[in-house]
Amino acid sequence: MQNDQYLEQYEFSCTRCKYVWRETFEVREVEDSQGGSWHYFYLAGSPASSPSMRNICPSCQQPNAQHRQIDRRRISTPNSP
Ligand SMILES: [Zn+2]
């Protein structure tokens, strides 16, 4: 069983009003006993929906946002080698 953590930074842009913003997610990648892989997203320590679900623009409140990943780095965990 493996449990990896990453910091992933995404840039969102609204196709309607051209507003652009960034959010940094903490992502926990967990492999289950069936070999499946699950991703859990957190924002500031709280569970959050995945970037692909966050398509509401904070400026115009319309679901027109697109996202792209701009950074991903692994967080070392205490029980890593
Ligand atoms: Zn907008």
PDB file of the backbone (N, CA, C, O) and the ligand in Angstrom, with CONECT records:
HET     ZN  A 101       1
ATOM      1  N   MET A   1       0.852  -1.207   0.000  1.00  0.00           N
ATOM      2  CA  MET A   1       0.000   0.000   0.000  1.00  0.00           C
ATOM      3  C   MET A   1       0.875   1.240   0.000  1.00  0.00           C
ATOM      4  O   MET A   1       1.803   1.377   0.796  1.00  0.00           O
ATOM      5  N   GLN A   2       0.553   2.124  -0.905  1.00  0.00           N
ATOM      6  CA  GLN A   2       1.372   3.306  -1.096  1.00  0.00           C
ATOM      7  C   GLN A   2       0.538   4.556  -0.858  1.00  0.00           C
ATOM      8  O   GLN A   2      -0.648   4.602  -1.184  1.00  0.00           O
ATOM      9  N   ASN A   3       1.166   5.549  -0.294  1.00  0.00           N
ATOM     10  CA  ASN A   3       0.444   6.787  -0.005  1.00  0.00           C
ATOM     11  C   ASN A   3       1.353   7.971  -0.298  1.00  0.00           C
ATOM     12  O   ASN A   3       2.200   8.330   0.521  1.00  0.00           O
ATOM     13  N   ASP A   4       1.176   8.573  -1.460  1.00  0.00           N
ATOM     14  CA  ASP A   4       2.029   9.684  -1.867  1.00  0.00           C
ATOM     15  C   ASP A   4       1.272  10.997  -1.778  1.00  0.00           C
ATOM     16  O   ASP A   4       0.058  11.049  -1.973  1.00  0.00           O
ATOM     17  N   GLN A   5       2.009  12.050  -1.480  1.00  0.00           N
ATOM     18  CA  GLN A   5       1.401  13.380  -1.432  1.00  0.00           C
ATOM     19  C   GLN A   5       2.119  14.315  -2.394  1.00  0.00           C
ATOM     20  O   GLN A   5       3.340  14.278  -2.545  1.00  0.00           O
ATOM     21  N   TYR A   6       1.326  15.143  -3.031  1.00  0.00           N
ATOM     22  CA  TYR A   6       1.872  16.091  -3.989  1.00  0.00           C
ATOM     23  C   TYR A   6       1.270  17.470  -3.766  1.00  0.00           C
ATOM     24  O   TYR A   6       0.158  17.604  -3.255  1.00  0.00           O
ATOM     25  N   LEU A   7       2.018  18.486  -4.156  1.00  0.00           N
ATOM     26  CA  LEU A   7       1.458  19.828  -4.270  1.00  0.00           C
ATOM     27  C   LEU A   7       1.291  20.098  -5.751  1.00  0.00           C
ATOM     28  O   LEU A   7       2.258  20.051  -6.512  1.00  0.00           O
ATOM     29  N   GLU A   8       0.066  20.381  -6.160  1.00  0.00           N
ATOM     30  CA  GLU A   8      -0.198  20.651  -7.563  1.00  0.00           C
ATOM     31  C   GLU A   8      -0.782  22.045  -7.704  1.00  0.00           C
ATOM     32  O   GLU A   8      -1.781  22.386  -7.071  1.00  0.00           O
ATOM     33  N   GLN A   9      -0.140  22.843  -8.546  1.00  0.00           N
ATOM     34  CA  GLN A   9      -0.637  24.195  -8.774  1.00  0.00           C
ATOM     35  C   GLN A   9      -1.345  24.251 -10.125  1.00  0.00           C
ATOM     36  O   GLN A   9      -0.829  23.783 -11.140  1.00  0.00           O
ATOM     37  N   TYR A  10      -2.524  24.828 -10.108  1.00  0.00           N
ATOM     38  CA  TYR A  10      -3.326  24.939 -11.320  1.00  0.00           C
ATOM     39  C   TYR A  10      -3.614  26.396 -11.630  1.00  0.00           C
ATOM     40  O   TYR A  10      -3.823  27.215 -10.736  1.00  0.00           O
ATOM     41  N   GLU A  11      -3.619  26.694 -12.906  1.00  0.00           N
ATOM     42  CA  GLU A  11      -4.048  28.017 -13.345  1.00  0.00           C
ATOM     43  C   GLU A  11      -5.412  27.861 -14.012  1.00  0.00           C
ATOM     44  O   GLU A  11      -5.590  27.063 -14.933  1.00  0.00           O
ATOM     45  N   PHE A  12      -6.362  28.643 -13.522  1.00  0.00           N
ATOM     46  CA  PHE A  12      -7.713  28.631 -14.075  1.00  0.00           C
ATOM     47  C   PHE A  12      -7.910  29.903 -14.887  1.00  0.00           C
ATOM     48  O   PHE A  12      -7.391  30.965 -14.542  1.00  0.00           O
ATOM     49  N   SER A  13      -8.659  29.779 -15.956  1.00  0.00           N
ATOM     50  CA  SER A  13      -9.000  30.972 -16.722  1.00  0.00           C
ATOM     51  C   SER A  13     -10.446  30.866 -17.182  1.00  0.00           C
ATOM     52  O   SER A  13     -10.919  29.800 -17.576  1.00  0.00           O
ATOM     53  N   CYS A  14     -11.125  31.984 -17.122  1.00  0.00           N
ATOM     54  CA  CYS A  14     -12.521  32.033 -17.507  1.00  0.00           C
ATOM     55  C   CYS A  14     -12.626  32.399 -18.986  1.00  0.00           C
ATOM     56  O   CYS A  14     -12.068  33.401 -19.435  1.00  0.00           O
ATOM     57  N   THR A  15     -13.349  31.570 -19.729  1.00  0.00           N
ATOM     58  CA  THR A  15     -13.482  31.836 -21.158  1.00  0.00           C
ATOM     59  C   THR A  15     -14.484  32.953 -21.425  1.00  0.00           C
ATOM     60  O   THR A  15     -14.583  33.450 -22.547  1.00  0.00           O
ATOM     61  N   ARG A  16     -15.227  33.346 -20.392  1.00  0.00           N
ATOM     62  CA  ARG A  16     -16.271  34.351 -20.572  1.00  0.00           C
ATOM     63  C   ARG A  16     -15.745  35.768 -20.285  1.00  0.00           C
ATOM     64  O   ARG A  16     -15.854  36.669 -21.117  1.00  0.00           O
ATOM     65  N   CYS A  17     -15.161  35.939 -19.064  1.00  0.00           N
ATOM     66  CA  CYS A  17     -14.719  37.295 -18.695  1.00  0.00           C
ATOM     67  C   CYS A  17     -13.198  37.426 -18.667  1.00  0.00           C
ATOM     68  O   CYS A  17     -12.674  38.496 -18.355  1.00  0.00           O
ATOM     69  N   LYS A  18     -12.483  36.342 -18.992  1.00  0.00           N
ATOM     70  CA  LYS A  18     -11.016  36.336 -19.089  1.00  0.00           C
ATOM     71  C   LYS A  18     -10.311  36.471 -17.743  1.00  0.00           C
ATOM     72  O   LYS A  18      -9.114  36.756 -17.692  1.00  0.00           O
ATOM     73  N   TYR A  19     -11.043  36.269 -16.664  1.00  0.00           N
ATOM     74  CA  TYR A  19     -10.423  36.297 -15.345  1.00  0.00           C
ATOM     75  C   TYR A  19      -9.500  35.085 -15.202  1.00  0.00           C
ATOM     76  O   TYR A  19      -9.843  33.980 -15.622  1.00  0.00           O
ATOM     77  N   VAL A  20      -8.318  35.308 -14.601  1.00  0.00           N
ATOM     78  CA  VAL A  20      -7.342  34.233 -14.420  1.00  0.00           C
ATOM     79  C   VAL A  20      -6.965  34.149 -12.949  1.00  0.00           C
ATOM     80  O   VAL A  20      -6.713  35.169 -12.308  1.00  0.00           O
ATOM     81  N   TRP A  21      -6.926  32.947 -12.420  1.00  0.00           N
ATOM     82  CA  TRP A  21      -6.497  32.770 -11.024  1.00  0.00           C
ATOM     83  C   TRP A  21      -5.789  31.434 -10.860  1.00  0.00           C
ATOM     84  O   TRP A  21      -5.867  30.548 -11.711  1.00  0.00           O
ATOM     85  N   ARG A  22      -5.090  31.324  -9.723  1.00  0.00           N
ATOM     86  CA  ARG A  22      -4.334  30.101  -9.462  1.00  0.00           C
ATOM     87  C   ARG A  22      -4.696  29.524  -8.104  1.00  0.00           C
ATOM     88  O   ARG A  22      -4.996  30.255  -7.160  1.00  0.00           O
ATOM     89  N   GLU A  23      -4.665  28.221  -8.024  1.00  0.00           N
ATOM     90  CA  GLU A  23      -4.880  27.566  -6.745  1.00  0.00           C
ATOM     91  C   GLU A  23      -3.884  26.422  -6.614  1.00  0.00           C
ATOM     92  O   GLU A  23      -3.564  25.732  -7.582  1.00  0.00           O
ATOM     93  N   THR A  24      -3.405  26.243  -5.388  1.00  0.00           N
ATOM     94  CA  THR A  24      -2.478  25.150  -5.119  1.00  0.00           C
ATOM     95  C   THR A  24      -3.175  24.093  -4.280  1.00  0.00           C
ATOM     96  O   THR A  24      -3.628  24.366  -3.169  1.00  0.00           O
ATOM     97  N   PHE A  25      -3.258  22.906  -4.811  1.00  0.00           N
ATOM     98  CA  PHE A  25      -3.926  21.795  -4.140  1.00  0.00           C
ATOM     99  C   PHE A  25      -2.891  20.864  -3.529  1.00  0.00           C
ATOM    100  O   PHE A  25      -1.806  20.646  -4.068  1.00  0.00           O
ATOM    101  N   GLU A  26      -3.276  20.328  -2.381  1.00  0.00           N
ATOM    102  CA  GLU A  26      -2.533  19.209  -1.829  1.00  0.00           C
ATOM    103  C   GLU A  26      -3.250  17.961  -2.308  1.00  0.00           C
ATOM    104  O   GLU A  26      -4.455  17.812  -2.104  1.00  0.00           O
ATOM    105  N   VAL A  27      -2.516  17.072  -2.941  1.00  0.00           N
ATOM    106  CA  VAL A  27      -3.134  15.891  -3.527  1.00  0.00           C
ATOM    107  C   VAL A  27      -2.576  14.646  -2.853  1.00  0.00           C
ATOM    108  O   VAL A  27      -1.361  14.461  -2.780  1.00  0.00           O
ATOM    109  N   ARG A  28      -3.452  13.811  -2.371  1.00  0.00           N
ATOM    110  CA  ARG A  28      -3.030  12.546  -1.781  1.00  0.00           C
ATOM    111  C   ARG A  28      -3.403  11.423  -2.712  1.00  0.00           C
ATOM    112  O   ARG A  28      -4.569  11.222  -3.053  1.00  0.00           O
ATOM    113  N   GLU A  29      -2.386  10.701  -3.112  1.00  0.00           N
ATOM    114  CA  GLU A  29      -2.589   9.595  -4.036  1.00  0.00           C
ATOM    115  C   GLU A  29      -2.519   8.297  -3.236  1.00  0.00           C
ATOM    116  O   GLU A  29      -1.485   7.971  -2.653  1.00  0.00           O
ATOM    117  N   VAL A  30      -3.608   7.576  -3.216  1.00  0.00           N
ATOM    118  CA  VAL A  30      -3.691   6.361  -2.408  1.00  0.00           C
ATOM    119  C   VAL A  30      -3.974   5.181  -3.315  1.00  0.00           C
ATOM    120  O   VAL A  30      -4.896   5.210  -4.130  1.00  0.00           O
ATOM    121  N   GLU A  31      -3.170   4.146  -3.163  1.00  0.00           N
ATOM    122  CA  GLU A  31      -3.427   2.915  -3.898  1.00  0.00           C
ATOM    123  C   GLU A  31      -4.151   1.944  -2.989  1.00  0.00           C
ATOM    124  O   GLU A  31      -3.728   1.699  -1.859  1.00  0.00           O
ATOM    125  N   ASP A  32      -5.236   1.398  -3.487  1.00  0.00           N
ATOM    126  CA  ASP A  32      -5.967   0.432  -2.664  1.00  0.00           C
ATOM    127  C   ASP A  32      -5.463  -0.984  -2.934  1.00  0.00           C
ATOM    128  O   ASP A  32      -4.604  -1.204  -3.788  1.00  0.00           O
ATOM    129  N   SER A  33      -6.014  -1.924  -2.195  1.00  0.00           N
ATOM    130  CA  SER A  33      -5.520  -3.302  -2.281  1.00  0.00           C
ATOM    131  C   SER A  33      -5.841  -3.949  -3.625  1.00  0.00           C
ATOM    132  O   SER A  33      -5.282  -4.992  -3.963  1.00  0.00           O
ATOM    133  N   GLN A  34      -6.741  -3.331  -4.394  1.00  0.00           N
ATOM    134  CA  GLN A  34      -7.100  -3.866  -5.714  1.00  0.00           C
ATOM    135  C   GLN A  34      -6.194  -3.315  -6.815  1.00  0.00           C
ATOM    136  O   GLN A  34      -6.363  -3.652  -7.986  1.00  0.00           O
ATOM    137  N   GLY A  35      -5.240  -2.474  -6.443  1.00  0.00           N
ATOM    138  CA  GLY A  35      -4.361  -1.875  -7.442  1.00  0.00           C
ATOM    139  C   GLY A  35      -4.928  -0.609  -8.043  1.00  0.00           C
ATOM    140  O   GLY A  35      -4.349  -0.039  -8.968  1.00  0.00           O
ATOM    141  N   GLY A  36      -6.068  -0.165  -7.519  1.00  0.00           N
ATOM    142  CA  GLY A  36      -6.656   1.081  -7.996  1.00  0.00           C
ATOM    143  C   GLY A  36      -5.957   2.281  -7.375  1.00  0.00           C
ATOM    144  O   GLY A  36      -5.334   2.170  -6.319  1.00  0.00           O
ATOM    145  N   SER A  37      -6.063   3.410  -8.025  1.00  0.00           N
ATOM    146  CA  SER A  37      -5.413   4.617  -7.541  1.00  0.00           C
ATOM    147  C   SER A  37      -6.463   5.707  -7.336  1.00  0.00           C
ATOM    148  O   SER A  37      -7.270   5.985  -8.222  1.00  0.00           O
ATOM    149  N   TRP A  38      -6.436   6.314  -6.159  1.00  0.00           N
ATOM    150  CA  TRP A  38      -7.417   7.335  -5.825  1.00  0.00           C
ATOM    151  C   TRP A  38      -6.721   8.643  -5.549  1.00  0.00           C
ATOM    152  O   TRP A  38      -5.660   8.664  -4.925  1.00  0.00           O
ATOM    153  N   HIS A  39      -7.302   9.735  -6.004  1.00  0.00           N
ATOM    154  CA  HIS A  39      -6.734  11.054  -5.755  1.00  0.00           C
ATOM    155  C   HIS A  39      -7.690  11.860  -4.887  1.00  0.00           C
ATOM    156  O   HIS A  39      -8.869  12.015  -5.206  1.00  0.00           O
ATOM    157  N   TYR A  40      -7.154  12.367  -3.782  1.00  0.00           N
ATOM    158  CA  TYR A  40      -7.932  13.219  -2.897  1.00  0.00           C
ATOM    159  C   TYR A  40      -7.320  14.610  -2.916  1.00  0.00           C
ATOM    160  O   TYR A  40      -6.110  14.769  -2.760  1.00  0.00           O
ATOM    161  N   PHE A  41      -8.160  15.612  -3.107  1.00  0.00           N
ATOM    162  CA  PHE A  41      -7.682  16.986  -3.218  1.00  0.00           C
ATOM    163  C   PHE A  41      -8.005  17.774  -1.954  1.00  0.00           C
ATOM    164  O   PHE A  41      -9.085  17.643  -1.378  1.00  0.00           O
ATOM    165  N   TYR A  42      -7.053  18.586  -1.541  1.00  0.00           N
ATOM    166  CA  TYR A  42      -7.244  19.445  -0.368  1.00  0.00           C
ATOM    167  C   TYR A  42      -6.807  20.860  -0.706  1.00  0.00           C
ATOM    168  O   TYR A  42      -5.840  21.069  -1.439  1.00  0.00           O
ATOM    169  N   LEU A  43      -7.533  21.826  -0.163  1.00  0.00           N
ATOM    170  CA  LEU A  43      -7.170  23.239  -0.280  1.00  0.00           C
ATOM    171  C   LEU A  43      -7.033  23.783   1.131  1.00  0.00           C
ATOM    172  O   LEU A  43      -7.992  23.754   1.903  1.00  0.00           O
ATOM    173  N   ALA A  44      -5.837  24.286   1.481  1.00  0.00           N
ATOM    174  CA  ALA A  44      -5.582  24.812   2.814  1.00  0.00           C
ATOM    175  C   ALA A  44      -5.989  23.818   3.899  1.00  0.00           C
ATOM    176  O   ALA A  44      -6.534  24.197   4.935  1.00  0.00           O
ATOM    177  N   GLY A  45      -5.715  22.542   3.642  1.00  0.00           N
ATOM    178  CA  GLY A  45      -5.963  21.515   4.640  1.00  0.00           C
ATOM    179  C   GLY A  45      -7.377  20.965   4.669  1.00  0.00           C
ATOM    180  O   GLY A  45      -7.655  20.026   5.416  1.00  0.00           O
ATOM    181  N   SER A  46      -8.277  21.529   3.873  1.00  0.00           N
ATOM    182  CA  SER A  46      -9.664  21.053   3.860  1.00  0.00           C
ATOM    183  C   SER A  46      -9.943  20.277   2.574  1.00  0.00           C
ATOM    184  O   SER A  46      -9.451  20.643   1.507  1.00  0.00           O
ATOM    185  N   PRO A  47     -10.722  19.218   2.673  1.00  0.00           N
ATOM    186  CA  PRO A  47     -11.071  18.461   1.471  1.00  0.00           C
ATOM    187  C   PRO A  47     -11.722  19.356   0.414  1.00  0.00           C
ATOM    188  O   PRO A  47     -12.571  20.189   0.732  1.00  0.00           O
ATOM    189  N   ALA A  48     -11.319  19.176  -0.832  1.00  0.00           N
ATOM    190  CA  ALA A  48     -11.838  20.024  -1.907  1.00  0.00           C
ATOM    191  C   ALA A  48     -12.196  19.152  -3.107  1.00  0.00           C
ATOM    192  O   ALA A  48     -11.709  18.030  -3.243  1.00  0.00           O
ATOM    193  N   SER A  49     -13.037  19.677  -3.955  1.00  0.00           N
ATOM    194  CA  SER A  49     -13.338  18.969  -5.191  1.00  0.00           C
ATOM    195  C   SER A  49     -12.141  19.076  -6.131  1.00  0.00           C
ATOM    196  O   SER A  49     -11.306  19.969  -5.983  1.00  0.00           O
ATOM    197  N   SER A  50     -12.062  18.178  -7.081  1.00  0.00           N
ATOM    198  CA  SER A  50     -10.919  18.157  -7.982  1.00  0.00           C
ATOM    199  C   SER A  50     -10.942  19.380  -8.894  1.00  0.00           C
ATOM    200  O   SER A  50     -12.000  19.967  -9.117  1.00  0.00           O
ATOM    201  N   PRO A  51      -9.764  19.771  -9.429  1.00  0.00           N
ATOM    202  CA  PRO A  51      -9.703  20.952 -10.298  1.00  0.00           C
ATOM    203  C   PRO A  51     -10.686  20.900 -11.465  1.00  0.00           C
ATOM    204  O   PRO A  51     -11.224  21.931 -11.868  1.00  0.00           O
ATOM    205  N   SER A  52     -10.925  19.703 -12.011  1.00  0.00           N
ATOM    206  CA  SER A  52     -11.841  19.610 -13.146  1.00  0.00           C
ATOM    207  C   SER A  52     -13.290  19.893 -12.755  1.00  0.00           C
ATOM    208  O   SER A  52     -14.127  20.174 -13.612  1.00  0.00           O
ATOM    209  N   MET A  53     -13.581  19.817 -11.444  1.00  0.00           N
ATOM    210  CA  MET A  53     -14.926  20.127 -10.974  1.00  0.00           C
ATOM    211  C   MET A  53     -15.079  21.612 -10.642  1.00  0.00           C
ATOM    212  O   MET A  53     -16.194  22.118 -10.516  1.00  0.00           O
ATOM    213  N   ARG A  54     -13.944  22.302 -10.502  1.00  0.00           N
ATOM    214  CA  ARG A  54     -13.981  23.695 -10.056  1.00  0.00           C
ATOM    215  C   ARG A  54     -14.008  24.612 -11.281  1.00  0.00           C
ATOM    216  O   ARG A  54     -13.014  25.263 -11.601  1.00  0.00           O
ATOM    217  N   ASN A  55     -15.120  24.655 -11.940  1.00  0.00           N
ATOM    218  CA  ASN A  55     -15.193  25.426 -13.176  1.00  0.00           C
ATOM    219  C   ASN A  55     -16.031  26.699 -13.035  1.00  0.00           C
ATOM    220  O   ASN A  55     -16.360  27.348 -14.028  1.00  0.00           O
ATOM    221  N   ILE A  56     -16.375  27.053 -11.778  1.00  0.00           N
ATOM    222  CA  ILE A  56     -17.138  28.279 -11.569  1.00  0.00           C
ATOM    223  C   ILE A  56     -16.164  29.450 -11.412  1.00  0.00           C
ATOM    224  O   ILE A  56     -15.310  29.444 -10.526  1.00  0.00           O
ATOM    225  N   CYS A  57     -16.301  30.426 -12.262  1.00  0.00           N
ATOM    226  CA  CYS A  57     -15.445  31.608 -12.202  1.00  0.00           C
ATOM    227  C   CYS A  57     -15.833  32.464 -10.994  1.00  0.00           C
ATOM    228  O   CYS A  57     -17.007  32.797 -10.833  1.00  0.00           O
ATOM    229  N   PRO A  58     -14.853  32.830 -10.130  1.00  0.00           N
ATOM    230  CA  PRO A  58     -15.187  33.663  -8.968  1.00  0.00           C
ATOM    231  C   PRO A  58     -15.557  35.093  -9.350  1.00  0.00           C
ATOM    232  O   PRO A  58     -16.120  35.825  -8.536  1.00  0.00           O
ATOM    233  N   SER A  59     -15.252  35.486 -10.551  1.00  0.00           N
ATOM    234  CA  SER A  59     -15.543  36.844 -10.989  1.00  0.00           C
ATOM    235  C   SER A  59     -16.960  36.977 -11.545  1.00  0.00           C
ATOM    236  O   SER A  59     -17.720  37.844 -11.114  1.00  0.00           O
ATOM    237  N   CYS A  60     -17.314  36.122 -12.497  1.00  0.00           N
ATOM    238  CA  CYS A  60     -18.637  36.248 -13.124  1.00  0.00           C
ATOM    239  C   CYS A  60     -19.605  35.150 -12.698  1.00  0.00           C
ATOM    240  O   CYS A  60     -20.765  35.150 -13.108  1.00  0.00           O
ATOM    241  N   GLN A  61     -19.124  34.196 -11.861  1.00  0.00           N
ATOM    242  CA  GLN A  61     -19.977  33.129 -11.303  1.00  0.00           C
ATOM    243  C   GLN A  61     -20.562  32.198 -12.367  1.00  0.00           C
ATOM    244  O   GLN A  61     -21.566  31.527 -12.127  1.00  0.00           O
ATOM    245  N   GLN A  62     -19.947  32.164 -13.512  1.00  0.00           N
ATOM    246  CA  GLN A  62     -20.428  31.276 -14.566  1.00  0.00           C
ATOM    247  C   GLN A  62     -19.498  30.071 -14.709  1.00  0.00           C
ATOM    248  O   GLN A  62     -18.294  30.187 -14.482  1.00  0.00           O
ATOM    249  N   PRO A  63     -20.048  28.919 -15.081  1.00  0.00           N
ATOM    250  CA  PRO A  63     -19.211  27.712 -15.186  1.00  0.00           C
ATOM    251  C   PRO A  63     -18.441  27.647 -16.492  1.00  0.00           C
ATOM    252  O   PRO A  63     -18.638  26.738 -17.298  1.00  0.00           O
ATOM    253  N   ASN A  64     -17.562  28.619 -16.692  1.00  0.00           N
ATOM    254  CA  ASN A  64     -16.821  28.702 -17.950  1.00  0.00           C
ATOM    255  C   ASN A  64     -15.314  28.604 -17.764  1.00  0.00           C
ATOM    256  O   ASN A  64     -14.544  28.940 -18.663  1.00  0.00           O
ATOM    257  N   ALA A  65     -14.900  28.140 -16.589  1.00  0.00           N
ATOM    258  CA  ALA A  65     -13.466  28.137 -16.323  1.00  0.00           C
ATOM    259  C   ALA A  65     -12.789  26.895 -16.897  1.00  0.00           C
ATOM    260  O   ALA A  65     -13.331  25.790 -16.867  1.00  0.00           O
ATOM    261  N   GLN A  66     -11.606  27.116 -17.411  1.00  0.00           N
ATOM    262  CA  GLN A  66     -10.760  26.016 -17.847  1.00  0.00           C
ATOM    263  C   GLN A  66      -9.561  25.969 -16.918  1.00  0.00           C
ATOM    264  O   GLN A  66      -9.178  26.985 -16.339  1.00  0.00           O
ATOM    265  N   HIS A  67      -8.968  24.795 -16.775  1.00  0.00           N
ATOM    266  CA  HIS A  67      -7.822  24.691 -15.891  1.00  0.00           C
ATOM    267  C   HIS A  67      -6.676  23.968 -16.575  1.00  0.00           C
ATOM    268  O   HIS A  67      -6.871  23.148 -17.472  1.00  0.00           O
ATOM    269  N   ARG A  68      -5.473  24.299 -16.122  1.00  0.00           N
ATOM    270  CA  ARG A  68      -4.308  23.537 -16.574  1.00  0.00           C
ATOM    271  C   ARG A  68      -3.318  23.461 -15.429  1.00  0.00           C
ATOM    272  O   ARG A  68      -3.194  24.389 -14.629  1.00  0.00           O
ATOM    273  N   GLN A  69      -2.623  22.350 -15.364  1.00  0.00           N
ATOM    274  CA  GLN A  69      -1.649  22.171 -14.303  1.00  0.00           C
ATOM    275  C   GLN A  69      -0.367  22.890 -14.676  1.00  0.00           C
ATOM    276  O   GLN A  69       0.146  22.719 -15.782  1.00  0.00           O
ATOM    277  N   ILE A  70       0.159  23.703 -13.747  1.00  0.00           N
ATOM    278  CA  ILE A  70       1.393  24.414 -14.051  1.00  0.00           C
ATOM    279  C   ILE A  70       2.549  23.955 -13.183  1.00  0.00           C
ATOM    280  O   ILE A  70       3.703  24.254 -13.492  1.00  0.00           O
ATOM    281  N   ASP A  71       2.269  23.236 -12.103  1.00  0.00           N
ATOM    282  CA  ASP A  71       3.371  22.742 -11.278  1.00  0.00           C
ATOM    283  C   ASP A  71       2.913  21.523 -10.495  1.00  0.00           C
ATOM    284  O   ASP A  71       1.748  21.412 -10.114  1.00  0.00           O
ATOM    285  N   ARG A  72       3.845  20.613 -10.262  1.00  0.00           N
ATOM    286  CA  ARG A  72       3.548  19.440  -9.439  1.00  0.00           C
ATOM    287  C   ARG A  72       4.829  19.024  -8.743  1.00  0.00           C
ATOM    288  O   ARG A  72       5.840  18.758  -9.392  1.00  0.00           O
ATOM    289  N   ARG A  73       4.782  18.971  -7.440  1.00  0.00           N
ATOM    290  CA  ARG A  73       5.954  18.503  -6.718  1.00  0.00           C
ATOM    291  C   ARG A  73       5.547  17.561  -5.606  1.00  0.00           C
ATOM    292  O   ARG A  73       4.480  17.686  -5.004  1.00  0.00           O
ATOM    293  N   ARG A  74       6.431  16.619  -5.355  1.00  0.00           N
ATOM    294  CA  ARG A  74       6.140  15.625  -4.329  1.00  0.00           C
ATOM    295  C   ARG A  74       6.491  16.163  -2.957  1.00  0.00           C
ATOM    296  O   ARG A  74       7.530  16.796  -2.763  1.00  0.00           O
ATOM    297  N   ILE A  75       5.609  15.901  -2.013  1.00  0.00           N
ATOM    298  CA  ILE A  75       5.882  16.263  -0.627  1.00  0.00           C
ATOM    299  C   ILE A  75       6.464  15.039   0.050  1.00  0.00           C
ATOM    300  O   ILE A  75       5.882  13.955   0.009  1.00  0.00           O
ATOM    301  N   SER A  76       7.599  15.219   0.663  1.00  0.00           N
ATOM    302  CA  SER A  76       8.181  14.071   1.353  1.00  0.00           C
ATOM    303  C   SER A  76       7.406  13.794   2.629  1.00  0.00           C
ATOM    304  O   SER A  76       7.119  14.702   3.408  1.00  0.00           O
ATOM    305  N   THR A  77       7.077  12.548   2.828  1.00  0.00           N
ATOM    306  CA  THR A  77       6.335  12.154   4.022  1.00  0.00           C
ATOM    307  C   THR A  77       7.286  11.445   4.978  1.00  0.00           C
ATOM    308  O   THR A  77       8.271  10.846   4.546  1.00  0.00           O
ATOM    309  N   PRO A  78       6.996  11.511   6.273  1.00  0.00           N
ATOM    310  CA  PRO A  78       7.916  10.969   7.283  1.00  0.00           C
ATOM    311  C   PRO A  78       8.302   9.511   7.078  1.00  0.00           C
ATOM    312  O   PRO A  78       9.417   9.107   7.409  1.00  0.00           O
ATOM    313  N   ASN A  79       7.373   8.714   6.526  1.00  0.00           N
ATOM    314  CA  ASN A  79       7.690   7.302   6.380  1.00  0.00           C
ATOM    315  C   ASN A  79       8.212   6.925   4.993  1.00  0.00           C
ATOM    316  O   ASN A  79       8.249   5.748   4.634  1.00  0.00           O
ATOM    317  N   SER A  80       8.616   7.942   4.215  1.00  0.00           N
ATOM    318  CA  SER A  80       9.260   7.651   2.930  1.00  0.00           C
ATOM    319  C   SER A  80      10.700   7.219   3.173  1.00  0.00           C
ATOM    320  O   SER A  80      11.297   7.589   4.184  1.00  0.00           O
ATOM    321  N   PRO A  81      11.249   6.456   2.273  1.00  0.00           N
ATOM    322  CA  PRO A  81      12.648   6.042   2.446  1.00  0.00           C
ATOM    323  C   PRO A  81      13.606   7.227   2.330  1.00  0.00           C
ATOM    324  O   PRO A  81      14.819   7.054   2.450  1.00  0.00           O
TER     325      PRO A  81
HETATM  326 ZN    ZN A 101     -15.658  34.791 -15.527  1.00  0.00          ZN2+
END
